[in-house]
Amino acid sequence: QVQLVESGGGLVQPGGSLRLSCAASGSIFRFYDMGWYRQDPGKQRELVALITSGGSTTYTESVKGRFTISKDNAKNTVYLQMNSLIPEDTAVYYCNAKEIGRAYWGQGTQVTVSS
């Protein structure tokens, strides 16, 4: 059973930065893509950023130019660098990993952007 453990969330002022980490319990080579999603209470979970096994990346429009997704295959970890944070980025952020026929989720980490 694969486990994904997120870390790095917290409270930050508008304009600040955070880096989220998602550590997988095994090799991430098995996943054809990994991504970060976020969810506000009462709203649907939305894709924030995605990285494929080949390293291609996709971002939702609202975070382009501010967020960067990356991975370290040796550490079995995916990162989300978040810069120029705004209050609308406040949400629980979830790590996701997909292999053929199955998807895995982390437990989520809270990000709060507030002055």
C-alpha positions as MATLAB code, in Angstrom:
seq = 'QVQLVESGGGLVQPGGSLRLSCAASGSIFRFYDMGWYRQDPGKQRELVALITSGGSTTYTESVKGRFTISKDNAKNTVYLQMNSLIPEDTAVYYCNAKEIGRAYWGQGTQVTVSS';
ca = [
       0.000    0.000    0.000;
       1.414    3.344   -1.051;
       1.437    6.158    1.467;
       1.797    9.827    0.577;
       2.752   12.197    3.377;
       2.470   15.947    2.861;
       4.279   18.581    4.865;
       5.139   22.257    4.676;
       1.768   23.907    5.089;
       1.093   26.728    7.504;
       0.102   30.347    7.956;
       1.755   32.916    5.716;
       1.138   36.579    4.938;
       0.029   37.678    1.485;
       3.039   37.883   -0.807;
       4.878   35.212    1.131;
       6.117   31.785    0.112;
       5.749   28.181    1.199;
       7.139   24.919   -0.103;
       5.020   21.808    0.200;
       6.561   18.347    0.133;
       4.939   15.005   -0.629;
       6.989   11.973    0.348;
       5.954    8.603   -1.069;
       6.531    5.359    0.825;
       8.080    3.739   -2.233;
       9.560    4.554   -5.596;
       7.690    7.207   -7.551;
       8.835    5.698  -10.842;
       5.675    3.561  -10.771;
       3.424    6.635  -11.119;
       2.635    8.071  -14.523;
       1.828   11.387  -12.933;
       1.784   13.094   -9.561;
       0.057   16.278   -8.627;
      -1.165   18.749   -6.073;
      -4.839   19.491   -5.568;
      -6.560   21.866   -3.175;
      -9.963   22.113   -1.583;
     -11.823   24.813    0.274;
     -14.729   23.831    2.557;
     -17.902   23.598    0.496;
     -16.025   23.546   -2.803;
     -14.846   20.835   -5.135;
     -11.263   19.668   -5.036;
      -9.342   21.276   -7.882;
      -6.101   20.469   -9.638;
      -3.315   22.940   -8.875;
      -0.290   21.425  -10.603;
       0.702   18.152  -12.234;
       4.023   16.569  -13.190;
       4.324   13.509  -15.394;
       6.855   10.708  -15.156;
       8.691   12.389  -18.015;
       8.812   15.719  -16.193;
       6.157   17.640  -18.133;
       4.179   20.058  -15.988;
       0.672   21.518  -16.024;
      -0.743   24.323  -13.875;
      -4.159   25.723  -13.260;
      -4.420   29.240  -14.686;
      -4.630   31.032  -11.340;
      -1.214   29.786  -10.152;
       0.805   30.072  -13.365;
       3.955   32.109  -12.805;
       3.653   31.791   -9.019;
       3.778   28.049   -8.282;
       6.322   25.467   -9.423;
       5.953   21.707   -9.168;
       9.059   19.533   -9.164;
      10.177   16.092   -8.095;
      13.229   14.321   -6.761;
      13.133   10.702   -7.890;
      16.003    9.740   -5.589;
      14.053   10.995   -2.561;
      10.653    9.774   -3.824;
       9.341   13.260   -3.183;
       7.294   15.817   -5.090;
       7.388   19.501   -4.196;
       5.186   22.513   -4.736;
       6.971   25.836   -4.422;
       4.382   28.550   -3.863;
       5.401   32.189   -4.230;
       3.452   35.449   -4.180;
       0.705   33.791   -2.188;
      -2.702   35.446   -2.066;
      -5.658   34.850    0.282;
      -7.463   32.941   -2.480;
      -4.747   30.269   -2.240;
      -6.018   29.343    1.225;
      -7.115   25.694    1.196;
      -6.166   22.186    2.213;
      -3.571   20.940   -0.271;
      -3.515   17.261   -1.192;
      -0.864   15.211   -2.932;
      -2.026   12.710   -5.542;
      -0.261    9.923   -7.400;
      -1.613    7.798  -10.224;
      -0.567    4.426  -11.524;
      -2.463    2.312  -14.031;
      -5.803    1.442  -12.480;
      -5.295    3.208   -9.175;
      -4.853    6.607   -7.548;
      -3.520    7.530   -4.122;
      -4.081   10.576   -1.901;
      -2.239   12.076    1.012;
      -3.952   13.290    4.161;
      -3.690   16.962    3.217;
      -1.882   19.971    4.615;
      -3.513   23.299    5.457;
      -2.269   26.457    3.782;
      -3.635   29.736    5.132;
      -2.760   33.065    3.542;
      -3.774   35.916    5.801;
      -2.446   39.114    7.296;
];
